Amino acid sequence: MRHIALLCLLLGILLIVLPAASQNVNMEHPNDIQIQKQPRPEEIRAHAAKVQLQRDSKELAELCNSLPADLSQVQQGFLPKDIDKKLRHLVSCPGNTFT
């Protein structure tokens, strides 16, 4: 009976000590832990602007790639039904030099 109690006590100590020792907490340099770093508002805005710029450039590239086929149809006398929307969108893009 005494051996079982001692075995349970040792097993309990191991179950407490092992998980505590395996935690990777840097107490000397807590600022080095990535989880503790909160992005500043400037960083958030810069990231959002970068994502929006990538999205806009992809959309503009797709639009520019579709226009030559539409314009060749116009030269042949056909009017694609969405060419007016594409051209308006192209003109209304920020930073354009058409206006």
C-alpha positions in Angstrom: 0.0 0.0 0.0 2.8 2.3 0.9 4.5 1.7 -2.5 1.4 2.6 -4.4 1.0 5.9 -2.5 4.7 6.7 -3.2 4.2 5.8 -6.9 1.1 8.0 -7.1 3.0 10.9 -5.5 5.9 10.6 -7.9 3.6 10.3 -10.9 1.7 13.4 -9.7 4.9 15.4 -9.3 6.0 14.3 -12.8 2.7 15.3 -14.3 3.0 18.8 -12.8 6.8 19.4 -13.4 7.0 18.2 -17.0 4.4 20.5 -18.6 5.7 23.5 -16.6 9.3 22.9 -17.7 8.2 22.5 -21.4 6.6 26.0 -21.6 8.9 28.3 -23.5 8.6 31.6 -21.7 11.5 34.1 -22.1 11.4 36.0 -18.8 14.6 37.9 -19.4 13.4 39.5 -22.7 9.6 39.4 -22.7 9.5 41.9 -25.6 11.2 39.3 -27.9 8.1 37.1 -27.7 6.2 37.6 -31.0 2.8 37.0 -29.4 3.2 40.0 -27.1 3.8 42.5 -30.0 0.7 44.4 -31.0 0.9 46.0 -34.4 0.8 49.8 -34.3 -2.0 51.6 -36.2 0.5 52.9 -38.8 1.6 49.3 -39.5 -2.0 48.2 -39.9 -2.8 51.1 -42.2 0.3 50.4 -44.3 -0.5 46.7 -44.6 -4.1 47.5 -45.6 -2.9 50.0 -48.2 -0.5 47.4 -49.6 -3.2 44.8 -49.8 -5.6 47.3 -51.5 -2.8 48.3 -54.0 -2.2 44.6 -54.9 -6.0 44.1 -55.3 -6.4 47.2 -57.5 -3.3 46.3 -59.6 -4.6 42.8 -60.2 -8.1 44.1 -61.2 -6.5 46.7 -63.5 -4.3 44.1 -65.1 -7.3 41.9 -65.8 -9.2 44.8 -67.2 -6.4 45.8 -69.5 -5.9 42.3 -70.7 -9.6 42.1 -71.7 -9.7 45.4 -73.5 -7.8 44.6 -76.7 -10.3 41.8 -77.7 -13.2 44.2 -77.0 -11.6 47.0 -79.0 -11.0 44.7 -82.0 -14.7 43.8 -81.8 -15.6 47.5 -81.9 -13.4 47.9 -85.0 -15.3 45.1 -86.7 -18.6 46.9 -85.9 -19.7 44.9 -82.9 -20.2 46.5 -79.5 -19.5 44.3 -76.5 -22.2 45.0 -73.9 -19.8 45.6 -71.0 -17.2 47.7 -72.7 -18.7 50.9 -71.5 -18.4 49.7 -67.9 -14.8 48.6 -68.4 -13.8 51.9 -69.9 -15.6 53.9 -67.1 -13.9 51.8 -64.5 -10.5 52.3 -66.2 -11.0 56.1 -66.2 -12.2 56.2 -62.6 -9.2 54.2 -61.3 -7.2 56.3 -58.8 -3.9 57.5 -60.2 -5.0 57.3 -63.9 -3.6 59.7 -66.4 -6.6 59.7 -68.8 -8.4 62.7 -67.3 
